[in-house]
């Protein structure tokens, strides 16, 4: 028996947002760690990010980053990017085309920072930005912080590097792999047009 979303635009959209919403709360969700791809004319790069927010009402998703990350400079030059999600059990792939907004030291960043557990703030306490060349293998942290159960107050130092990337969704592509026959659809949120595609 085929699921309700097999050939129904409304059910497909419902399923996509259920999976995105679940990924924010559920650490076991395969949608929790999508690939984020951004670039300029001569530099295109991808990396895994952790989904931190899913907002169907405003058609956006978001994740956290370090302001010193090289993707920040790329996004300043070209705010268009893509995100790729795949759930092996569900046999569903979702591709998002997005326009990114960098939030640093503003209300959006502060609200997300306040919800971030102090133990998760560790990566924002590194002395040098992600990707900096090092002469030795390193976590980037000072020795006293590396294995130190620091207080929430001490973790506040990392806020200066903390950034929230909001991804405003321009279009969604959905692919469902089914023995009866794959199905693929595109939802253009800018023109409000839904289309079936050949898988």
C-alpha positions as a printed Julia matrix, in Angstrom:
199×3 Matrix{Float64}:
  0.0    0.0     0.0
  1.39   3.39   -1.0
  1.55   6.2     1.59
 -0.86   9.16    1.4
  1.94  11.36    0.06
  2.69   9.11   -2.95
  0.75  11.25   -5.45
 -0.66  14.14   -3.43
  1.03  17.56   -3.26
 -0.65  18.53    0.01
  0.35  15.27    1.73
  3.92  15.56    0.4
  4.3   19.04    1.89
  2.84  17.82    5.18
  5.32  14.92    5.25
  8.31  17.16    4.45
  7.54  19.59    7.27
  6.82  16.76    9.72
 10.28  15.36    8.96
 11.96  18.76    9.27
 10.15  19.57   12.53
 11.05  16.16   13.96
 14.71  16.61   13.01
 15.03  19.69   15.22
 13.98  17.71   18.32
 15.02  14.16   17.43
 18.77  13.47   17.49
 18.17  10.14   15.72
 16.45  11.75   12.72
 18.41  11.41    9.48
 17.12  14.86    8.49
 18.9   16.38   11.51
 22.25  16.67    9.73
 21.73  17.89    6.15
 24.47  18.84    3.71
 24.69  22.61    3.25
 26.2   23.77   -0.06
 27.23  27.33   -0.85
 29.71  28.99   -3.15
 30.91  31.73   -5.41
 31.95  31.5    -9.05
 35.33  29.97   -8.21
 34.62  28.28   -4.86
 31.8   25.82   -4.16
 31.83  23.85   -0.95
 29.58  21.61    1.12
 29.5   20.54    4.74
 27.22  18.83    7.24
 25.28  21.16    9.54
 22.87  20.49   12.41
 19.29  21.6    11.83
 18.27  23.87   14.71
 14.93  25.31   13.59
 12.14  24.46   11.18
  9.47  27.11   10.56
  6.79  26.26    8.0
  4.85  29.48    8.6
  7.83  31.56    7.45
  9.28  28.93    5.09
 12.68  28.8     6.75
 15.13  26.5     8.44
 18.24  27.49   10.36
 21.51  26.24   11.79
 24.39  27.61   13.86
 27.89  28.56   12.74
 31.07  30.3    13.86
 31.35  33.83   12.42
 34.97  33.0    11.47
 33.96  30.02    9.31
 34.86  30.33    5.61
 31.2   29.77    4.66
 30.38  33.15    6.23
 32.62  34.99    3.74
 31.12  32.96    0.9
 27.56  33.81    2.01
 28.45  37.5     2.23
 29.32  37.34   -1.47
 26.48  35.01   -2.5
 23.58  34.41   -0.13
 22.06  31.72   -2.38
 22.7   28.16   -1.2
 21.28  24.64   -1.19
 20.52  22.03    1.44
 20.28  18.29    0.89
 18.42  15.89    3.2
 18.06  12.13    2.85
 16.32   9.56    5.03
 17.33   6.0     4.12
 14.45   4.34    5.99
 11.79   6.65    4.59
 13.46   6.6     1.14
 12.86  10.33    0.89
 15.28  12.94   -0.42
 14.56  16.66   -0.01
 16.54  19.42   -1.72
 16.06  23.03   -0.67
 17.15  26.12   -2.6
 17.56  28.87   -0.03
 18.58  32.49    0.48
 20.64  32.9     3.64
 20.66  35.6     6.29
 23.64  35.83    8.68
 22.58  36.7    12.24
 25.46  37.76   14.49
 25.15  39.67   17.76
 21.48  40.45   17.15
 18.16  39.4    18.73
 17.9   36.2    16.65
 21.44  35.13   17.56
 20.92  35.99   21.24
 17.66  34.01   21.45
 19.34  30.93   19.95
 22.44  31.35   22.12
 20.3   31.47   25.26
 18.75  28.1    24.28
 22.17  26.52   23.6
 23.37  24.33   26.46
 26.66  25.52   27.91
 28.39  22.23   27.06
 27.41  22.76   23.39
 29.02  26.21   23.41
 32.49  24.65   23.55
 33.18  24.93   19.8
 32.67  28.71   19.91
 35.45  29.09   22.5
 38.26  28.09   20.11
 41.01  30.72   19.77
 41.2   30.59   15.99
 38.43  30.1    13.46
 37.41  26.74   11.98
 39.73  25.65    9.18
 42.75  27.58   10.47
 46.02  25.75    9.7
 47.72  24.28   12.78
 51.22  22.82   13.28
 49.8   20.13   15.57
 46.59  18.08   15.87
 44.25  20.25   17.95
 40.69  20.88   19.09
 41.47  24.59   18.91
 40.76  25.02   22.61
 43.17  26.11   25.32
 44.28  23.06   27.38
 42.37  24.24   30.43
 39.11  24.31   28.43
 39.66  21.15   26.4
 38.67  18.69   29.13
 37.33  21.17   31.64
 33.71  21.18   32.72
 33.45  24.96   32.51
 30.51  26.91   33.88
 27.75  28.48   31.82
 29.16  31.89   32.78
 32.57  30.93   31.35
 30.89  29.72   28.15
 29.45  33.21   27.52
 32.83  34.15   26.01
 31.85  32.11   22.95
 28.88  34.35   22.09
 31.11  36.73   20.14
 31.74  33.92   17.59
 28.21  32.46   17.57
 26.13  32.95   14.43
 22.7   31.81   13.28
 22.24  31.18    9.57
 18.6   31.56    8.58
 17.76  29.83    5.3
 14.71  31.29    3.6
 13.36  28.57    1.34
 12.82  29.5    -2.31
 11.98  26.03   -3.59
 11.68  22.44   -2.37
 12.35  19.32   -4.42
 11.08  16.0    -3.08
 12.0   12.52   -4.28
 10.4    9.32   -2.99
 11.95   5.99   -3.95
  9.25   3.34   -4.31
  9.22  -0.16   -5.82
  5.95   0.67   -7.61
  7.64   3.68   -9.23
  9.59   6.63   -7.88
  7.84   9.99   -7.53
  9.38  13.45   -7.68
  7.89  16.92   -7.21
  8.98  20.55   -7.01
  7.37  23.26   -4.92
  8.34  26.78   -5.98
  7.52  28.94   -2.96
  8.24  32.2    -4.77
  5.66  31.56   -7.5
  3.46  29.18   -5.44
  3.72  26.62   -8.24
  3.68  22.87   -7.62
  5.01  20.55  -10.35
  5.53  16.85  -10.9
  8.97  15.91  -12.23
 10.32  12.77  -13.85
 12.36  11.06  -11.08
